[in-house]
Structures are given as structure tokens and as C-alpha cells.
Amino acid sequence: MKRSESGDEVAARNEINPAAFRRRLLAWYRGNARALPWRETSDPYKIWVAEVMLQQTRVAAVTEHYNEFLRRFPTLVSLALASELEVLVAWSGLGYYSRARLLHRAAQFIVTERRGSLPASAAELRTLPGIGEYTAAAIASIAFGEGVAVVDGNVERVVLRLTGRSSENTAAARGLVRAQAQALLPQARGTVSRREVQSGGGAGAQHCDNPAGEHNQAMMELGAMVCLPRAPRCSECPVNSLCRTRGEHPTLPRAAQRSQPVACLLDLRKRGPATEVLLERRSADARVMPAMYELPPLPLEAVEGLEPALRIRHAITNTNYYMQVFSSRRTAPAASLAPAISAGPGRAVKQTGATVRALRSAVPAESRELHWTRTTRLAGLPLTGLTRKILQRLKVMENPRIALPE
């Protein structure tokens, strides 16, 4: 039985000619879509992994981790049987580690309660840990062909500009965007004709087996590559003539970026032929990044007057962390790891054993939270993204990824 449309959907459908829009969008997408590894598979598990990784993360960063993660966990069952530590290690560097934990829990639930079968509808997918409205719609449409629109930030921007609307953070405004996105969507497999994917020179003339999934990917691609937040490339837009804005649209003021100075200790020691680095493990019930390993944080007052071995900026959501890394000893090949200590105007003294002990004693963590770890084992630990970045930058971590057998 045909589903009845809501009033919002009828109004949205009448604003833009859906057939004309789809015809131009799909022709452009088929000729210009980026070659991304998760677009080369129809495996629902692999599509699910990609969509979770893509939450709040740049495509370039996901591309670096996606294939390696699937080499480690090629199937849903292999992910479910892994330990949480193994999953966090494979996820290290992507950030937002709660996603990895929830992905792992969802895999275990699917294996034990659903006989290893991933739900095929957006409504059922939303019952799994870590899957919200956007992710559920993406998996259901791309992996299973369900006729449900995906509305992420890119799609919302495309729809607002097409309809000439400004951004509004209200339930009614979000409902209109979803209704318009749904009205533009092909509703079932096989409903897109050959004519709808043909444009100039016969581009994209092949039959579309999954019109909803392909349409959703095309909408996201248009927002990511052409309909940019700033300086959109309107001259390259395949639906420019249907757009009521043709440029940037009024947006809500963004939250101001905060700046926060922080410091940490890079303490190295030799144990025979091995080099060890001191790491702090966050508690298992920490609110942020529980059970992850990081360089021990230092109070800012403890490093006043010292020159850091490294300064590095690390952005998380709306906060820029300006990290200063203080080294307790000289290491090679990173000669810069020997900080000078101010001893008055124009003077500096070499670091002493007393200074090294002072830095170590300034670490507020309890001894049971501190672990001396061989540098050769770092690739097998769930390090925070910032710690991984620092250890790589200072050549302490030579092998940033787990070496997996071919």
C-alpha cells in the first residue's frame, strides 16, 4: 500500500522538480564522484563501519584507517569476538573513541541476539548502540536500498540553498529540511529511469540498482565538493539553475573557538637495549577517552620558565588545545628534545637530574596509573590521538600502525 505523504512533504515536493533535480545530480555524481573504498562494496558490515567512522571525522582521516581496520576485523563476527582493547588500538588516531566502543558493543549484540544479521531498516538500526538517525538512514539506504533520505550537514546545506532558506535551529526548520530531502529521493529500487541518469554525451546511462543509496551519496558528495560552507563552487554545480540562493546562505553564528594551553611530560629511559616511555592510563570510568593511554599531563605552573621540546595544536570540536611537550632527557634523533631552563635574562642552564625529578614529581597522576612502556609496543596500545601525534612528530614512535600479516 502506498504511503501517504505528510503536509510538509507535499509542500517540499512542490518547490523543486524532483525528476529534473535527480537527473542532473546523478549525471554529475557518476562522472565526478570521488573513488572512496567504502563505495566499492555492497557489504552492509563494511558500509556500517565506514558510516560510523565518518561521524564528525574528515574523509581523508577515515580513508587512512578504514582499510586497515577491516584487515584487522574483516567480518562482523571477528569484530564481536575481539577484545575492546584490540578495537581501541585499531581505532587509535580517529578520535571520538566512544564510537569504537559502541561499534564493538553493537557487533556483540548482533552476534548474540540477531544471529549475526545487521538490521536492514533505519528504524531497526536505530535500536543499536551508537547509531542515530543520520547513520541509520545512511546504512539502510546505501546497504539495503531503503527509501529514506540521509540528512547530514552537507545535505542540509544543499537543501537550504536550493529552497532559499536560512539556517534555523528549530524542530520545525529541521522537519522542513528532512521533508524536502525525502521529497527529492527516489522511493524504491528500480524507480529511476535511464533518462533520469543521462545527461550530455550519455554519462551515467547504466541502470541504477539502488537509486535511494546512490542519490543519498550524490547529495552528500555535492555538499562536500561543490556546495561548500564558504565560497561554494556554484559555477560547477549541476543543479545551479534550480537553486534559489546561488551562493552562501544566512547561517546561525558559530560557537567561538576556545583556546586552552596544556602541558605534558615526555619521559624516556633505557632498559638494556630497549627504550621505554612513561605513559598514563586514564581510568576506566573517565568521562572522556576512558582506559586510553597518553603522555602524563603536567600542571602549567610546574613548567613555568621551561622551554618545551615541542609545541603543537590539537583541535577537538570547538576547542584548540595548545600543547607544550616537556622532555626529561635528550634523545636521538630528535635533538630538540633537550629543553633549556631559564636562569635569568639571556642565560640558560643545562637540564639537571634535579629538574628531571621535579618534572616527574609534578605529574599529578597516581603511580598505579603510570606505566613504563617499550617504544616497540606503542603501536599495540590504544593511544589518544594527541599522544600518537606527539610521539610520531618526535620520532619516538617509528611504527605508528600495527603490522598485520598479509
Secondary structure, 3 states (H helix, E strand, C coil): CCCCCCHHHHHHHHHCCHHHHHHHHHHHHHHHCCCCHHHHCCCHHHHHHHHHHCCCCCHHHHHHHHHHHHHHCCCHHHHHHCCHHHHHHHHCCCCCCHHHHHHHHHHHHHHHHCCCCCCCCHHHHCCCCCCCHHHHHHHHHHHHCCCCCCCCHHHHHHHHHHHCCCCCCCHHHHHHHHHHHHHCCCCCCCCCCCHHHCECCCECCCCCCCHHHHHHHHHHHHHHHCCCCCCCCHHHCCCHHHCCCCCCCCCCCCCCCEEEEEEEEECEEEECCEEEEEEEECCCCCCCCCCCEECCEECHHHHCCECCCEEEEEEECCEEEEEEEEECCCCCCCHHHCCCEECCCCCEECCCHHHHHHHHHHCCCCHHHEEEEEHHHHHHCCECHHHHHHHHHCCCCCCCCCCCCC
